[in-house]
Amino acid sequence: MAWGGSLNKEGSEHLRNLREADKVLKFLEGLKQELKADDQSIVSETIKIIVKHYTKKSGS
């Protein structure tokens, strides 16, 4: 890896999950632009939940 570190199985799995979450977030951001205001707020809340979850996981 570019930063010279190595990851155990748990770290590698966490990075894979982060990449997948990033794809989902990008999709939801694009979808949100196509929706009405009420639905946009629901998608925004979903995005916040995902970000909060992975922020907690990265901190521990």
Stockholm file with secondary structure:
# STOCKHOLM 1.0

chainA/1-60         MAWGGSLNKEGSEHLRNLREADKVLKFLEGLKQELKADDQSIVSETIKIIVKHYTKKSGS
#=GR chainA/1-60 SS CTTSCCCCHHHHHHHHHHHHHHHHHHHHHHHHHHSCHHHHHHHHHHHHHHHHHHHHHHHC
#=GC SS_cons        CTTSCCCCHHHHHHHHHHHHHHHHHHHHHHHHHHSCHHHHHHHHHHHHHHHHHHHHHHHC
//
